[in-house]
């Protein structure tokens, strides 16, 4: 963590601000972390580097189960994730264990996807995005934090790690569960063209594409999800 803070300070000093394009800012930050490792004595180097990536690495996968060995998808988001991960993997040269955290949609109340969906549901105009058939790889924020700590503490975990609940659901199922917890209907789909107009082209891969993510490495390593069930997770977050 100290290396990360030091590297970010150096990046701010060099550029005056973090690059607005996250593709480059995170890659540059990782490079500065690696530079800091190189300058340190071997016994002062960290034992593990946790790299924040995303399930967007896999691109749009309509049907197949996606474990960590699944190949990279095509498009801007998979390319961005690949660049972050490639830079992070260079830490292996310094004897550092590298964990690539491919995170799904983290559920918490104050920000993120769930926060944005709450208002239309509370106004009785909630519903799925598009036809609702896209996979929705979700994880409760507490499981996200505990999984990261688990990966940091267990030396046999390395390489890509999927951070998503073991319960695979589609967007329409998520919205139905959200409506049930809020005691609101889920009936009004949001068409793709509307989000293209409101949010631009990036809305399509972010909101209309998905993957049936399986957290194989975490499960095989013995990690226990506190909230493997979506409705229980939503009840905990919203009540």
C-alpha positions as CSV (number, residue, x, y, z in Angstrom):
1,X,0.0,0.0,0.0
2,X,2.9,2.4,0.8
3,X,4.4,1.7,-2.6
4,X,1.0,2.6,-4.2
5,X,0.6,5.8,-2.3
6,X,4.2,6.8,-3.1
7,X,3.7,6.0,-6.8
8,X,0.5,8.0,-7.0
9,X,2.2,11.0,-5.4
10,X,5.0,10.8,-8.0
11,X,2.5,10.6,-10.8
12,X,0.7,13.7,-9.6
13,X,4.0,15.6,-9.2
14,X,5.1,14.6,-12.7
15,X,1.8,15.4,-14.5
16,X,0.1,17.8,-12.2
17,X,-2.9,15.5,-12.2
18,X,-3.8,11.9,-12.9
19,X,-4.4,11.3,-16.6
20,X,-8.1,11.6,-17.4
21,X,-7.9,8.5,-19.6
22,X,-7.9,5.7,-17.0
23,X,-6.4,3.3,-19.5
24,X,-3.1,5.2,-19.3
25,X,-3.3,6.5,-15.7
26,X,-3.6,3.0,-14.2
27,X,-0.9,1.6,-16.5
28,X,1.5,4.5,-15.5
29,X,0.7,4.0,-11.9
30,X,1.6,0.3,-12.1
31,X,4.8,1.2,-13.8
32,X,5.7,3.6,-11.0
33,X,4.9,0.9,-8.4
34,X,7.3,-1.5,-10.3
35,X,9.9,1.2,-10.4
36,X,9.6,1.6,-6.7
37,X,10.0,-2.2,-6.3
38,X,13.2,-2.1,-8.3
39,X,14.8,0.6,-6.2
40,X,14.0,-1.2,-2.9
41,X,16.1,-3.9,-1.2
42,X,14.8,-7.4,-1.9
43,X,13.8,-7.9,1.7
44,X,11.7,-4.7,1.7
45,X,9.7,-5.5,-1.4
46,X,6.0,-6.5,-1.0
47,X,5.2,-10.2,-1.2
48,X,2.0,-9.6,-3.3
49,X,0.7,-7.1,-5.8
50,X,-3.1,-6.9,-6.2
51,X,-4.2,-5.5,-9.5
52,X,-7.7,-4.1,-9.9
53,X,-9.1,-5.4,-13.2
54,X,-12.6,-6.3,-14.3
55,X,-14.8,-9.0,-15.8
56,X,-14.9,-6.7,-18.8
57,X,-11.6,-8.5,-19.8
58,X,-13.8,-11.3,-21.2
59,X,-15.9,-9.0,-23.4
60,X,-19.5,-10.1,-24.2
61,X,-20.1,-13.8,-23.6
62,X,-23.8,-14.5,-24.1
63,X,-23.9,-18.2,-23.0
64,X,-20.7,-19.9,-21.9
65,X,-19.6,-20.2,-18.3
66,X,-16.6,-17.9,-17.8
67,X,-13.8,-19.2,-15.6
68,X,-10.4,-17.5,-15.1
69,X,-8.9,-19.4,-18.1
70,X,-11.5,-18.0,-20.5
71,X,-9.7,-16.0,-23.3
72,X,-9.8,-12.2,-23.6
73,X,-12.6,-10.7,-25.5
74,X,-12.5,-8.2,-28.3
75,X,-13.1,-4.4,-28.0
76,X,-12.0,-1.4,-26.0
77,X,-12.7,-2.7,-22.5
78,X,-11.0,-6.0,-22.9
79,X,-7.9,-4.2,-24.4
80,X,-7.8,-1.8,-21.5
81,X,-8.0,-4.6,-18.9
82,X,-5.3,-6.6,-20.8
83,X,-2.9,-3.6,-20.7
84,X,-3.4,-3.1,-16.9
85,X,-2.8,-6.8,-16.3
86,X,0.2,-7.1,-18.5
87,X,1.9,-4.2,-16.7
88,X,1.0,-5.7,-13.3
89,X,2.4,-9.2,-14.3
90,X,5.9,-7.6,-14.7
91,X,6.1,-7.6,-10.9
92,X,6.7,-11.4,-11.1
93,X,10.2,-10.5,-12.3
94,X,10.9,-9.1,-8.8
95,X,9.7,-12.2,-7.0
96,X,6.3,-10.7,-6.2
97,X,3.1,-12.8,-6.4
98,X,0.6,-11.1,-8.7
99,X,-3.2,-11.4,-8.3
100,X,-5.4,-10.0,-11.1
101,X,-8.7,-9.1,-9.5
102,X,-11.4,-9.3,-12.3
103,X,-14.3,-7.8,-10.5
104,X,-18.0,-7.9,-11.4
105,X,-20.6,-5.4,-10.5
106,X,-20.2,-4.5,-6.9
107,X,-23.5,-4.0,-5.1
108,X,-23.6,-1.2,-2.5
109,X,-26.2,1.4,-1.8
110,X,-24.4,4.8,-2.1
111,X,-22.8,4.4,-5.6
112,X,-22.5,2.2,-8.6
113,X,-25.1,0.3,-10.7
114,X,-27.4,-0.5,-7.8
115,X,-27.5,3.1,-6.7
116,X,-28.5,4.2,-10.3
117,X,-31.3,1.7,-10.5
118,X,-32.9,2.6,-7.2
119,X,-34.5,5.8,-8.3
120,X,-36.5,4.5,-11.3
121,X,-37.7,1.5,-9.2
122,X,-38.8,3.7,-6.3
123,X,-40.7,5.8,-8.8
124,X,-42.5,2.6,-10.1
125,X,-40.8,2.9,-13.5
126,X,-38.0,0.3,-13.0
127,X,-37.1,-2.5,-15.4
128,X,-34.3,-4.3,-17.2
129,X,-31.8,-2.8,-19.6
130,X,-32.6,-4.0,-23.1
131,X,-34.2,-7.4,-23.4
132,X,-32.7,-8.4,-20.0
133,X,-31.1,-11.5,-21.3
134,X,-27.5,-10.3,-20.7
135,X,-25.7,-11.9,-17.7
136,X,-25.2,-9.7,-14.6
137,X,-22.1,-10.8,-12.7
138,X,-22.7,-9.3,-9.2
139,X,-21.0,-9.3,-5.8
140,X,-22.0,-7.9,-2.4
141,X,-19.5,-5.2,-1.4
142,X,-18.6,-7.1,1.8
143,X,-17.8,-10.2,-0.2
144,X,-15.7,-8.1,-2.5
145,X,-13.6,-6.8,0.4
146,X,-13.3,-10.1,2.1
147,X,-12.3,-11.8,-1.2
148,X,-9.6,-9.3,-1.8
149,X,-8.2,-9.8,1.7
150,X,-8.4,-13.6,1.2
151,X,-6.5,-13.4,-2.0
152,X,-3.8,-11.2,-0.4
153,X,-3.4,-13.6,2.6
154,X,-3.4,-17.0,0.7
155,X,-0.2,-17.5,-1.2
156,X,-1.5,-20.3,-3.4
157,X,-3.8,-17.7,-5.1
158,X,-2.2,-15.9,-8.1
159,X,-3.0,-14.8,-11.6
160,X,-6.5,-13.9,-12.6
161,X,-9.3,-14.3,-10.0
162,X,-13.0,-13.7,-10.7
163,X,-14.7,-11.6,-8.1
164,X,-18.4,-12.4,-8.5
165,X,-21.0,-14.3,-6.6
166,X,-21.4,-18.0,-7.4
167,X,-25.1,-17.4,-8.3
168,X,-25.3,-16.6,-12.0
169,X,-28.2,-14.4,-13.0
170,X,-29.4,-12.4,-15.9
171,X,-30.3,-8.7,-15.9
172,X,-34.0,-9.5,-15.9
173,X,-33.6,-11.7,-12.9
174,X,-31.7,-9.0,-11.1
175,X,-34.4,-6.4,-11.7
176,X,-37.1,-8.8,-10.6
177,X,-35.2,-9.5,-7.4
178,X,-34.7,-5.8,-6.8
179,X,-38.3,-5.0,-7.4
180,X,-39.3,-7.8,-5.0
181,X,-37.1,-6.4,-2.2
182,X,-38.3,-2.8,-2.8
183,X,-41.9,-3.9,-3.2
184,X,-42.0,-2.3,-6.7
185,X,-42.8,-3.7,-10.1
186,X,-40.1,-4.4,-12.7
187,X,-41.9,-3.7,-15.9
188,X,-40.4,-1.0,-18.0
189,X,-37.4,-2.1,-20.1
190,X,-34.8,0.6,-21.1
191,X,-34.1,0.3,-24.8
192,X,-30.5,0.3,-26.1
193,X,-30.9,3.3,-28.4
194,X,-32.1,5.4,-25.4
195,X,-28.9,4.8,-23.4
196,X,-26.8,5.3,-26.5
197,X,-28.3,8.8,-26.8
198,X,-28.0,9.6,-23.1
199,X,-24.7,8.0,-22.2
200,X,-22.9,7.5,-25.5
201,X,-21.4,4.4,-27.1
202,X,-19.7,3.2,-24.0
203,X,-23.0,2.5,-22.4
204,X,-23.5,-0.5,-24.7
205,X,-20.5,-2.7,-23.5
206,X,-20.9,-1.6,-19.9
207,X,-24.7,-2.2,-19.5
208,X,-25.9,-4.4,-22.4
209,X,-23.1,-7.0,-22.5
210,X,-22.3,-9.5,-19.8
211,X,-20.7,-12.8,-18.8
212,X,-21.7,-15.8,-16.7
213,X,-18.8,-15.5,-14.4
214,X,-17.8,-18.4,-12.2
215,X,-15.4,-17.6,-9.3
216,X,-13.6,-20.9,-9.7
217,X,-10.3,-19.9,-8.0
218,X,-11.9,-18.5,-4.9
219,X,-14.2,-21.5,-4.5
220,X,-11.3,-24.0,-5.0
221,X,-9.2,-22.0,-2.5
222,X,-11.9,-22.5,0.1
223,X,-13.4,-18.9,0.2
224,X,-16.9,-18.8,1.6
225,X,-19.3,-16.1,0.3
226,X,-21.3,-14.4,3.0
227,X,-23.9,-13.4,0.4
228,X,-24.1,-16.1,-2.4
229,X,-27.8,-15.4,-2.9
230,X,-28.9,-12.2,-4.6
231,X,-32.1,-11.5,-2.7
232,X,-30.3,-11.9,0.6
233,X,-27.6,-9.6,-0.6
234,X,-30.2,-6.9,-1.6
235,X,-32.1,-7.3,1.7
236,X,-28.9,-6.7,3.6
237,X,-27.9,-3.6,1.5
238,X,-31.3,-1.9,1.3
239,X,-32.8,-2.6,4.7
